[in-house]
Amino acid sequence: MREDHMVSVDPNAAVPVHVPEPGWKVLWKTLFGMVLTFAFALPVLMVAVRLIDGGGPWWLTGHHLDTAQWYEAIRDTVAIVALTAAGGAAYLTYRRQRTADLTQYTAAQAVALTAEANKLAATAHEIAAQAQHTSAEALVVSNKQYELAAAQHDAAAIRDLRARFTTTSGQLAHASPAVRMAGVYAMAALADDWHARGNHAEVQVCVDVLCGYLRLPYKPDPDCERSQNGLEVRKTIVRVIAAHLVPAAEHSWSDRDFDLTGAYLADADFSSSQFRGRNTFNDMVFAGKYASFNGARFYDKTWFEGVTFGAPADFGGARFDEEVSYRNATFAGLTRFSETEFAGSNTWFDGATLDGATSFADATFGGEGVSFHKTKFLKHTSFIGAAFTGWHTSFDAAVFTGPTISFERPTAWRMLTFDWDHTPAAQPPNVLPSKWPPVVQPTA
């Protein structure tokens, strides 16, 4: 019994199309088959006749067969030819079946080989995936090793920075002014290194140390070398701080808090500085030839309460975005607030003493309240062109004893109060314009 083999068939495979042969080819093949059969049957018939006659070939002996003998010879011939044809047909059928079996077996083998190839491909893919996974794990391990090395390097760098802080702090406490001055630059460099690492808290610590040095008690004595040397160290600190507050600073300290309460500074120049943190300058002393905050900007609350400006004070073009207080401050020399913007919610000059020529020309007073309560204007003072745009500006109980106090040509005049509002005759003659209140002259 023939074993059947299951062969998978590709549905997408092309199906051969049977094209009928031309009629003349069929005719010729039929004739050829008939001739071939006759050619085979004739010798067989001759043999059959010879066997029946027993006397040799009938065409040589001239012997004639009777009808029964011819019938027997033809019957034997037909039987032999038919048997031969049947055997040939059986053989052809066997060959055809064997060819079909071989074809089916070959197809089955091909399917098996394809399956084996697919299996090998799947195994190769699995091996590749495993290799990729192993490579990924190796990369993770490598990254962790790199991170560990970076962390170790970072820890070593931090230890070095902290060691530098200890050394630098010792320099600032040294008896030699040269060593202290070197300590100032070393502390600034340390702050910059912390800034480069993004550690702003440590930057603040360095700034606090420098500010702390400026807050140390100091008595100026021009005849004392020690005092003068100490003053140079202070000037160096101020220059270093100011250099880190301008917009072009590579390592900006503008966002740090500055507490200089009670500090003594000489020739302080903070022009164009930007203070973004909280700033406390209470009870400071600004000495020397100048104290400049020209063009500076204060983003947070700022306190100058009780400050003594022994040097000319320049706040021209400065801007205060938040509250600012000059309560009880003393301006002993030339004071300039020209074009200054007081944009915070409150501005206080209560109890301040302006004992030098003072200019608030073209200044802008905004916010909710501006107070000059009990402020002493002892010299020439100009508010010419100023804009009072706040909700309320008070000069109640202010003292106007300077030669001239001018409020002429204001560009805005909103809710200002003076002691003579209800008694115009009480207006001091040195307060201009004499025709009160001033006429507003808005800008174009």
Secondary structure by P-SEA (a helix, b strand, c coil): cbbbbbbbbccccbbbbbbbccaaaaaaaaaaaaaaaaaaaaaaaaaaaaaaacccccccccccccaaaaaaaaaaaaaaaaaaaaaaaaaaaaaaaaaaaaaaaaaaaaaaaaaaaaaaaaaaaaaaaaaaaaaaaaaaaaaaaaaaaaaaaaaaaaaaaaaaaaaaaaaaacccaaaaaaaaaaaaaaaaaaaaacaaaaaaaaaaaaaaaaacbbbbbcccaaaaaaaaaaaaaaaaaaaacccccccccccbbbbbccccccccccccbbbccbbbbcbbbbbccccccccbbbccbbbbcccccccbbbcccbbbccbbbbcccccccbbbbccccccccbbbccccccccccccccbbbbcccccccccccccbbbcccccccccbbbcccccccccccccccccccccccccccccccccccccccccccccccccc
